[in-house]
Amino acid sequence: MNNLLAFGILIAALGACNSSEKKKTAPTLQSRTTTLQEQDPLQKSIDRGAAVYSDFCMQCHMADGKGIPGNFPPLANSNWLSEKRTESIHAVKYGQQGEITVNGVVYNGVMAPMGLSDQEVADVLNYVMNAWGNNQTKPVTKEEVAAVAK
């Protein structure tokens, strides 16, 4: 009898979880695909770049893009990103070594090349160039990255 009662309660609970109200509010795969297709190319690149940043850059430049004073330069509100576009692409693509000045502070360290594809370089730069107070309206493209020679 107890098993029958427990079975009945389980069936009722499962039925409640599958209510038509939840079906109406849950987004469908088609609606998610349409939303992504409608998204502009820069925003798509920024979204992909956020994942690249999390995997490769956050350890040194921190989640907030402020870096580590004296060791790793900030990307937040960075004059380096806004004034040195080609140098920024080069640094992400090939690594960076030697003195650079970011927001008036001299850094002299090494950033190893991450082995990113040209598309990943473009995406991560579009992300950082549009985060933490940075605002670049011209997207970095895969073709622009490919044109930067070692």
C-alpha positions as CSV (number, residue, x, y, z in Angstrom):
1,M,0.0,0.0,0.0
2,N,2.8,2.4,0.9
3,N,4.5,1.6,-2.4
4,L,1.3,2.4,-4.3
5,L,0.9,5.7,-2.4
6,A,4.5,6.7,-3.1
7,F,4.1,5.8,-6.8
8,G,0.9,7.9,-7.0
9,I,2.7,10.9,-5.5
10,L,5.6,10.5,-7.9
11,I,3.3,10.4,-10.9
12,A,1.5,13.6,-9.6
13,A,4.8,15.4,-9.1
14,L,6.0,14.5,-12.5
15,G,2.8,15.7,-14.1
16,A,3.1,19.0,-12.3
17,C,6.6,19.5,-13.6
18,N,5.4,19.0,-17.1
19,S,2.7,21.7,-17.0
20,S,1.6,23.6,-20.1
21,E,2.6,26.8,-18.4
22,K,6.3,25.8,-18.3
23,K,6.1,24.6,-21.9
24,K,4.9,28.1,-23.0
25,T,7.8,29.9,-21.2
26,A,10.7,27.6,-22.1
27,P,12.5,28.9,-25.2
28,T,12.7,26.5,-28.1
29,L,15.8,25.7,-30.0
30,Q,14.4,27.5,-33.0
31,S,13.8,30.7,-31.0
32,R,17.4,30.5,-29.6
33,T,18.8,30.0,-33.1
34,T,16.8,33.0,-34.4
35,T,18.1,35.2,-31.6
36,L,21.7,34.2,-32.3
37,Q,21.2,34.8,-36.1
38,E,19.8,38.2,-35.4
39,Q,22.8,39.2,-33.2
40,D,25.2,41.6,-34.9
41,P,28.6,40.2,-36.0
42,L,30.6,42.4,-33.4
43,Q,28.4,41.1,-30.6
44,K,29.0,37.5,-31.7
45,S,32.7,38.1,-31.8
46,I,32.6,39.7,-28.3
47,D,30.7,36.7,-26.9
48,R,33.3,34.3,-28.4
49,G,36.1,36.5,-27.1
50,A,34.7,36.4,-23.6
51,A,35.3,32.6,-23.6
52,V,38.8,33.0,-25.0
53,Y,39.6,35.6,-22.4
54,S,38.4,33.3,-19.6
55,D,40.6,30.5,-20.9
56,F,43.8,32.3,-21.7
57,C,43.9,35.9,-20.3
58,M,42.1,36.1,-17.0
59,Q,44.8,34.5,-15.0
60,C,47.1,37.5,-15.5
61,H,44.8,40.4,-16.4
62,M,42.1,39.3,-13.9
63,A,38.4,39.0,-14.3
64,D,37.9,42.7,-14.0
65,G,40.6,43.5,-16.6
66,K,42.6,45.5,-14.0
67,G,45.7,43.3,-14.2
68,I,48.2,43.1,-11.4
69,P,49.9,46.4,-10.6
70,G,53.7,46.2,-11.4
71,N,53.3,42.8,-13.1
72,F,50.5,42.6,-15.6
73,P,49.1,45.7,-17.3
74,P,45.5,46.6,-17.0
75,L,43.1,46.1,-20.0
76,A,40.4,48.1,-18.2
77,N,40.3,51.7,-19.5
78,S,43.5,51.0,-21.4
79,N,45.1,53.6,-23.5
80,W,47.3,50.9,-25.0
81,L,44.3,49.2,-26.5
82,S,42.7,52.5,-27.8
83,E,46.0,54.1,-29.1
84,K,48.0,51.1,-30.2
85,R,45.7,48.8,-32.2
86,T,48.3,47.1,-34.4
87,E,50.6,46.6,-31.4
88,S,47.7,45.2,-29.4
89,I,47.0,42.7,-32.2
90,H,50.7,41.8,-32.4
91,A,51.0,41.2,-28.6
92,V,48.0,38.9,-28.5
93,K,49.0,37.0,-31.7
94,Y,52.8,36.7,-31.0
95,G,53.2,37.5,-27.4
96,Q,54.8,40.6,-25.8
97,Q,58.2,41.2,-24.4
98,G,60.0,44.3,-23.2
99,E,58.8,47.7,-21.9
100,I,55.4,49.1,-22.6
101,T,53.6,52.0,-21.0
102,V,50.0,51.5,-20.2
103,N,48.0,54.4,-18.6
104,G,51.3,56.1,-17.7
105,V,52.8,53.1,-15.9
106,V,55.8,51.2,-17.4
107,Y,55.6,47.4,-17.5
108,N,58.5,45.3,-18.4
109,G,57.4,41.7,-18.6
110,V,56.8,38.8,-20.9
111,M,53.5,37.6,-22.3
112,A,54.0,34.3,-24.0
113,P,52.1,33.7,-27.3
114,M,48.9,31.8,-26.6
115,G,48.7,29.9,-29.9
116,L,45.4,31.4,-30.8
117,S,43.9,31.4,-34.3
118,D,43.5,34.7,-36.1
119,Q,39.7,34.4,-35.4
120,E,40.4,33.9,-31.7
121,V,42.8,36.8,-31.6
122,A,40.1,39.0,-33.2
123,D,37.4,37.8,-30.9
124,V,39.3,38.3,-27.7
125,L,40.4,41.8,-28.8
126,N,36.9,42.7,-29.6
127,Y,35.9,41.5,-26.1
128,V,38.6,43.5,-24.2
129,M,38.3,46.5,-26.5
130,N,34.6,46.7,-25.5
131,A,34.8,45.8,-21.8
132,W,35.7,47.7,-18.6
133,G,35.4,51.2,-19.9
134,N,36.9,50.5,-23.4
135,N,34.7,51.3,-26.4
136,Q,36.0,50.5,-29.8
137,T,33.5,50.9,-32.6
138,K,35.6,49.4,-35.4
139,P,35.7,45.6,-34.9
140,V,39.0,43.7,-35.2
141,T,38.7,41.3,-38.0
142,K,40.3,37.9,-38.7
143,E,41.7,39.5,-41.9
144,E,43.2,42.4,-40.0
145,V,44.9,40.0,-37.6
146,A,46.2,37.9,-40.5
147,A,47.8,41.0,-42.0
148,V,49.9,41.7,-38.8
149,A,53.3,40.2,-39.5
150,K,55.8,38.9,-36.9
